[in-house]
Amino acid sequence: QVQLVESGGGLMQAGGSLRLSCAASGRTFSSYNMGWFRQAPGKERELVATISRIGGSTSYADSVKGRFTISRDNAKNTVYLQMNSLKPEDTAVYYCRAYTGPYDYWGQGTQVTVSS
């Protein structure tokens, strides 16, 4: 069992930056691929970024490429999402996900609101 707790969300003006954190419980954090997803009101949840177990491979949604950076610190059981040049369309609840094989865990989400 893995528990995920996101933090770092808030209200930001367009063009600003935020860094989200996702702290994981347990001693097997490095066994999991990690991802950030988001869900805006009235829309389906969508992939934002993923990072492999030891951080050697990352992927991004086209909408955030060049603006967002995913990283992880396995010693701290934490994954981060650095968000720069924020846009109003980035407004959403952001969720952290840990997954490997049949195991799939989600955090409770953190709200990010970007004003124009």
C-alpha positions in Angstrom: 0.0 0.0 0.0 1.3 3.5 -0.9 -0.2 6.7 0.3 0.3 9.9 -1.7 -0.1 13.4 -0.4 0.1 16.3 -2.8 1.0 19.9 -1.8 2.0 23.2 -3.3 -1.1 24.2 -5.1 -2.6 27.6 -4.9 -3.6 30.7 -6.8 -1.1 32.2 -9.2 -1.2 34.9 -11.8 -0.6 34.0 -15.4 3.2 33.8 -16.2 4.0 32.8 -12.6 5.5 29.6 -11.3 4.5 26.9 -8.8 6.1 23.7 -7.6 3.9 20.8 -6.6 5.2 18.1 -4.4 3.9 14.6 -3.8 5.1 12.7 -0.7 4.8 9.0 -0.7 4.6 6.6 2.3 6.4 3.3 2.3 9.8 2.0 1.6 9.3 1.0 -2.0 8.9 4.4 -3.6 11.7 3.7 -6.1 9.8 0.7 -7.4 7.0 2.9 -8.8 6.8 4.9 -11.9 5.2 8.3 -11.0 2.9 10.6 -12.8 1.1 13.9 -12.5 -2.4 14.2 -13.9 -4.9 17.0 -13.9 -8.6 17.5 -14.1 -10.3 20.7 -15.0 -14.0 21.4 -14.2 -16.2 19.6 -16.7 -13.3 17.8 -18.3 -11.7 14.4 -18.1 -8.6 13.7 -16.2 -5.5 14.0 -18.4 -1.9 13.1 -18.2 0.5 15.9 -17.5 3.9 14.2 -17.0 5.5 10.9 -16.0 8.8 9.8 -14.7 10.3 6.4 -14.6 11.4 4.6 -11.4 14.9 5.9 -11.2 14.1 9.1 -13.1 15.9 8.2 -16.3 12.9 8.7 -18.5 10.3 11.4 -18.5 7.3 12.3 -20.8 5.1 15.3 -21.0 1.8 16.3 -22.5 2.2 18.6 -25.5 0.4 21.4 -23.7 3.1 21.6 -21.0 6.3 20.8 -22.8 8.9 23.4 -22.2 7.0 24.8 -19.3 6.7 22.0 -16.8 9.4 19.7 -15.4 8.8 16.5 -13.5 11.5 15.2 -11.1 11.8 12.8 -8.2 14.0 12.3 -5.1 13.9 8.7 -4.2 15.7 9.4 -0.9 12.9 11.6 0.1 10.1 9.5 -1.4 8.9 12.6 -3.2 8.1 13.6 -6.8 7.9 17.2 -7.9 6.2 19.1 -10.7 7.8 22.5 -11.4 5.4 24.6 -13.4 6.6 27.7 -15.1 4.9 30.2 -17.4 1.5 29.2 -16.0 -1.5 29.9 -18.1 -5.2 30.1 -17.1 -5.8 26.9 -19.0 -3.5 25.1 -16.5 -6.2 25.6 -13.8 -7.2 22.2 -12.5 -6.9 19.8 -9.7 -3.5 18.1 -10.0 -3.2 14.5 -8.9 -0.1 12.4 -8.2 -0.1 8.7 -9.3 2.2 5.8 -8.4 2.0 2.8 -10.6 3.8 -0.5 -11.4 2.4 -3.7 -12.6 -1.0 -4.3 -11.0 -0.5 -1.6 -8.4 -1.9 1.8 -9.0 -2.3 4.5 -6.4 -3.6 8.1 -6.5 -3.3 11.1 -4.2 -6.3 13.3 -3.2 -5.3 16.1 -5.4 -4.2 19.8 -5.0 -6.0 22.7 -6.6 -4.0 25.0 -9.0 -5.8 28.2 -10.1 -4.2 30.5 -12.6 -5.7 33.9 -13.1 -5.4 36.0 -16.2 
